[in-house]
Amino acid sequence: MNKLLVALFAGAFAIAIPAFADDSDIKPLSKMQTDEAKAARAAAQAKWNAMTPQEQAAARKAARAKKLMDATAIDMVASENMQYTPPSKEEQAASKAVPKPTKEQRKEDVSKSTKPTTGQ
């Protein structure tokens, strides 16, 4: 019965989604628009290649500043949570300095964490 319900809902979902997704106003690019886009990209690449490294760095910095200004609060929180900072050399050394337990200590820890079996 559960499999039948799951199949029924999946089928209804598969049929309903394309009906709702067809309301978009997005149209494919015409040949002229495609040519214009390619020409604009080529012009932008030529302009970028003509810039000095300092100008390129300034352009990157300005683009990053604009992106940060346009970011919403949710974007900022998400980017803070997604950033990874590798541990420093001191932190790596401190983690390696922790002594490893001996076989006897591990055996003792395992015996403490397991429940004794009852002969049922």
N, C-alpha and C positions, 0 to 999 in steps of 0.2 A: 504494500500500500504506500509506504514512504517513497519507494522508488518511482511509483506512478506519479505521486505528487511532485517530486523533484523534476521528473521529465516534463510534466505539464507546465510547471513554472518556467523551466528553461526554454521550452518551445514558445510560450507566450512572450517571454523576454526577447527571444531571438526575432520574433515577428514584429514586436512593438518598437524596438530600437530604430530600425531603418525608417519607419514611418515618421518618427519624431526628428530624426537627424536630417531629413530632406529639406528643412526650412531655411537652409543657409543661403546667403547671397554671394557666396564665393564662386567666381567664375574662372575658368582657365585663362591664362594669358594668351593673347592673340600673338601672331608672329611678329607684328610690329612692336608690341610691348616687350616681347622677349628680346628682340634685337636692341631695343633701347636699354633694357636692363643690362645686357652684355656689354654695350658700349659704355654705360655709366660705370660698370665694374672695372673695365679696362682703364678708363680714365682715372678712377680712384687709385688703382694699383700703380699707374704711372706717376701720379702725384705723390703717393706714399714712397715710391722708390727714389723720387727726386729729393725727398726730405733728408736732412742730416739726422744722425742718431739722437741728437739733443731734441730736435723738433719732434721726432717720433716719440720720444719719451714724454715730452710735454703733451702731445696729442693723446697718448695712452692715459696719462694722469688726468687730463680733462675729461676723457670719456668715462673713466672710473668715477670721478667726482659726480658727473651727471647721472651715472647709473645709481650711485648711492643716494642722490637727491630724489630720484624717481622711485626708489624702493619703498615699499610699505613697511609698516611695523612688523607684520608677519614675516616678510622677507628678511628683515634684519634679525629677528629671533632665529629663523631657520638657518641663516648663514652662520650665526654665532654657534649654534649647536653642531653644525657640520664641519667646523674647522678642527683640524687635527694639529696639535703641536707636539712634535717628537720630544721625548725626554732629553734633558740636558746631560752632559757628560757626568756631572755630579750625581744626578738621579740614577743614571745607569750604573755607576760605580756603587751607589748605596744599595741598589737592588741586588747586585752581584755579591755584596758583602754579607747578605743574610745567610747564616749557616744552614746547610742542608741536613735534614734529619737522618739519623743513622737507621739501619735496618731494625734494630731493637725498638727505637722510638716509633717507627712506622708501625711495627707489629703491635706495640702497646696501644697506639692510637686506634688501630683497626679493631682491636679487641674491645676497647671502650665504646666504640661507635656501633658495634653489632650487638644484637640482642642474643642472649643465650637461647639455644633451641630447647624446646621441651619435647619429650618423647611421647608424642601423641600418636 
